[in-house]
Amino acid sequence: MHLKKSRLFALLGGSLLLVLMLAPGTALAHERRTIGNGKYDVVVGWSGEPTYVGQMNQATIRIMNAGTTTPVTGAEKTLKLAIRQGASTQAFPLKAAFGQDGYYTADIMPTRVGDYQWIFTGDINGDAINETFDTADGKFDAVQEMTGVQFPVALGDPAQNAASVQAAQADAQSARTLAFIGIALGVIGVLVGVGAWFMRPRPASAPAPSTRPVSEQV
């Protein structure tokens, strides 16, 4: 009897969570939409929100038959995801979440602050899909700076930090190169000076004074 109650509570809890995700106006930052010629209800959003730059996250999509809470399985085999940010676009493989039928995720670490577009193409059970979800619409989160949650010392944007480190390394390398050039020129100057000293013209030697008596020299 106790086991049956536990299963009942677990089922009710799962159903309540799903209803909250589908209900409009909830605090969860996800976009809800009906796609595939009205056959499927989907919920799209980040697995972790707010979403911060430089932190591992997941793009997620939950797929159900329209008007129901019946999950659609097997979509990871035919549905494709590409994520666009600015001028950059990359494909990310979808995978079915273990133990959560109809729930699919793609691992991503956003490395730039701003809005992202998720583009789903392919098909679901043979129904063509071509849908774009944009954080600029405000229905799910754009990627944010981490400085607002860093404590006690703000570390800044990882991308900017990396750029600063690269610039410092480049400056150090330039300084080392100039130092090596200066040393090489100094060595060359010393060698030229030594060579010039050895090659300098030598003065003619004066005749040695005679040691004979003066009377013999006349």
VMD Tcl script that draws the C-alpha trace (Angstrom):
set ca {
  {0.00 0.00 0.00}
  {2.82 2.39 0.93}
  {4.59 1.60 -2.37}
  {1.45 2.39 -4.37}
  {1.10 5.75 -2.60}
  {4.74 6.60 -3.36}
  {4.23 5.85 -7.04}
  {1.05 7.92 -7.07}
  {2.79 10.91 -5.47}
  {5.70 10.61 -7.93}
  {3.28 10.53 -10.87}
  {1.33 13.52 -9.55}
  {4.57 15.42 -8.94}
  {5.82 14.78 -12.48}
  {2.47 15.81 -13.96}
  {2.41 18.99 -11.88}
  {5.91 19.94 -13.07}
  {4.90 19.39 -16.69}
  {1.73 21.47 -16.26}
  {3.77 24.31 -14.73}
  {6.14 24.25 -17.70}
  {3.24 24.39 -20.14}
  {1.20 27.00 -18.30}
  {1.55 30.55 -19.67}
  {2.94 33.24 -17.44}
  {5.05 30.96 -15.22}
  {8.44 32.04 -13.93}
  {10.27 29.49 -16.09}
  {11.97 31.26 -19.02}
  {10.99 28.86 -21.80}
  {9.21 29.36 -25.10}
  {6.15 27.28 -25.88}
  {4.98 26.71 -29.44}
  {2.91 24.33 -31.57}
  {4.83 23.03 -34.61}
  {4.62 20.36 -37.31}
  {1.33 21.48 -38.85}
  {-0.23 21.71 -35.39}
  {0.69 18.16 -34.37}
  {3.26 18.84 -31.63}
  {3.53 21.12 -28.63}
  {7.12 21.99 -27.73}
  {8.82 23.78 -24.84}
  {12.26 25.25 -25.60}
  {14.82 26.80 -23.25}
  {18.13 26.48 -21.42}
  {18.52 23.74 -18.82}
  {20.17 26.26 -16.50}
  {18.80 29.78 -16.16}
  {19.96 32.51 -15.88}
  {22.47 31.59 -18.55}
  {26.02 32.85 -18.06}
  {28.89 33.15 -20.51}
  {31.65 30.58 -20.06}
  {29.43 28.14 -18.12}
  {28.42 24.69 -19.37}
  {24.71 24.54 -20.22}
  {22.23 22.69 -22.42}
  {19.79 23.70 -25.12}
  {16.61 21.73 -24.44}
  {13.36 20.91 -26.19}
  {10.40 18.94 -24.84}
  {8.06 17.48 -27.48}
  {4.50 16.26 -26.86}
  {1.53 15.41 -29.01}
  {-0.51 18.59 -29.41}
  {-3.06 19.22 -26.68}
  {-1.76 16.38 -24.50}
  {1.07 15.53 -22.14}
  {2.00 12.44 -24.20}
  {5.73 12.60 -24.96}
  {7.06 12.08 -28.47}
  {10.03 9.70 -28.48}
  {12.73 9.02 -31.08}
  {12.95 12.63 -32.31}
  {16.72 12.75 -31.70}
  {17.14 10.50 -34.76}
  {15.54 12.91 -37.25}
  {15.46 16.36 -35.62}
  {18.54 18.56 -36.02}
  {19.64 21.63 -34.07}
  {21.88 24.50 -35.20}
  {22.69 27.43 -32.92}
  {23.49 30.87 -34.31}
  {25.15 33.77 -32.50}
  {26.03 36.81 -34.54}
  {27.71 35.60 -37.73}
  {28.59 32.18 -36.27}
  {26.45 29.05 -36.70}
  {27.20 25.53 -35.51}
  {25.30 22.23 -35.45}
  {24.79 20.54 -32.07}
  {23.63 16.91 -31.79}
  {20.41 16.32 -29.87}
  {20.26 13.44 -27.42}
  {17.32 11.95 -25.57}
  {17.44 12.65 -21.81}
  {17.62 9.43 -19.80}
  {14.39 8.65 -17.99}
  {12.52 11.64 -19.47}
  {10.60 10.62 -22.57}
  {10.12 13.43 -25.06}
  {12.89 15.57 -23.54}
  {15.98 16.29 -25.69}
  {19.15 18.20 -24.91}
  {22.31 19.47 -26.61}
  {25.43 20.37 -24.62}
  {26.77 23.88 -25.20}
  {29.08 26.34 -23.44}
  {28.16 29.85 -24.66}
  {31.31 31.95 -24.99}
  {29.79 35.29 -25.98}
  {27.26 37.52 -24.25}
  {24.10 38.30 -26.19}
  {21.15 36.78 -28.02}
  {21.18 33.28 -29.52}
  {19.00 31.66 -32.16}
  {18.13 27.94 -32.06}
  {17.15 26.50 -35.42}
  {15.38 23.12 -35.48}
  {15.15 21.38 -38.85}
  {14.48 17.87 -40.12}
  {11.30 16.05 -39.16}
  {9.31 14.50 -36.30}
  {7.62 11.25 -37.27}
  {7.81 12.32 -40.90}
  {6.39 15.83 -40.32}
  {8.76 18.49 -41.67}
  {10.18 20.91 -39.10}
  {11.83 24.28 -39.72}
  {11.49 26.43 -36.61}
  {13.68 29.22 -35.20}
  {13.61 30.21 -31.53}
  {15.30 33.53 -30.70}
  {16.26 34.74 -27.22}
  {15.73 38.28 -28.56}
  {11.99 37.58 -28.37}
  {12.36 37.57 -24.58}
  {10.69 34.21 -24.02}
  {13.89 32.55 -22.85}
  {17.17 33.94 -21.63}
  {19.95 35.60 -23.57}
  {23.48 34.86 -22.35}
  {24.61 37.20 -19.58}
  {27.86 38.44 -18.06}
  {29.03 36.63 -14.94}
  {30.22 39.73 -13.12}
  {26.84 40.25 -11.47}
  {27.11 36.97 -9.52}
  {30.87 36.86 -8.92}
  {31.81 37.43 -5.28}
  {33.82 38.70 -3.50}
  {36.07 39.58 -6.47}
  {34.63 40.09 -9.95}
  {36.74 38.12 -12.41}
  {35.27 39.68 -15.54}
  {34.33 38.14 -18.85}
  {36.37 34.97 -19.56}
  {36.64 35.91 -23.24}
  {38.00 39.36 -22.36}
  {40.34 37.84 -19.79}
  {41.64 35.40 -22.37}
  {42.13 38.23 -24.87}
  {44.04 40.22 -22.25}
  {46.27 37.25 -21.48}
  {46.95 36.71 -25.18}
  {47.79 40.41 -25.64}
  {50.15 40.30 -22.65}
  {51.82 37.17 -24.00}
  {52.20 38.80 -27.42}
  {53.76 41.90 -25.83}
  {56.16 39.75 -23.82}
  {57.14 37.81 -26.92}
  {57.76 41.06 -28.82}
  {59.92 42.34 -25.96}
  {61.94 39.11 -25.96}
  {62.38 39.31 -29.72}
  {63.63 42.91 -29.51}
  {65.99 41.94 -26.69}
  {67.43 39.08 -28.76}
  {67.87 41.42 -31.74}
  {69.64 43.95 -29.51}
  {71.97 41.28 -28.12}
  {72.72 39.99 -31.63}
  {73.52 43.50 -32.89}
  {75.75 44.10 -29.87}
  {77.68 40.88 -30.52}
  {78.05 41.79 -34.18}
  {79.33 45.25 -33.19}
  {81.94 43.73 -30.87}
  {83.09 41.29 -33.56}
  {83.37 44.10 -36.11}
  {85.38 46.18 -33.64}
  {87.77 43.31 -32.87}
  {88.20 42.56 -36.58}
  {88.91 46.21 -37.32}
  {91.55 46.31 -34.56}
  {93.36 43.30 -35.99}
  {93.15 44.61 -39.58}
  {94.39 48.14 -38.76}
  {97.58 49.26 -40.67}
  {100.71 48.93 -38.57}
  {103.47 51.78 -38.59}
  {106.89 51.00 -40.20}
  {109.55 50.01 -37.69}
  {112.44 52.60 -37.14}
  {116.01 51.32 -37.91}
  {117.84 50.11 -34.87}
  {120.64 52.48 -33.71}
  {124.19 51.36 -34.60}
  {126.34 49.96 -31.82}
  {129.66 50.50 -33.63}
  {132.16 53.12 -32.30}
  {131.87 56.53 -33.85}
  {135.41 56.26 -35.38}
  {134.30 53.17 -37.31}
  {131.19 54.86 -38.59}
  {133.21 57.64 -40.38}
}
mol new
graphics top color blue
foreach p $ca { graphics top sphere $p radius 0.5 }
foreach p [lrange $ca 0 end-1] q [lrange $ca 1 end] { graphics top cylinder $p $q radius 0.2 }
display resetview
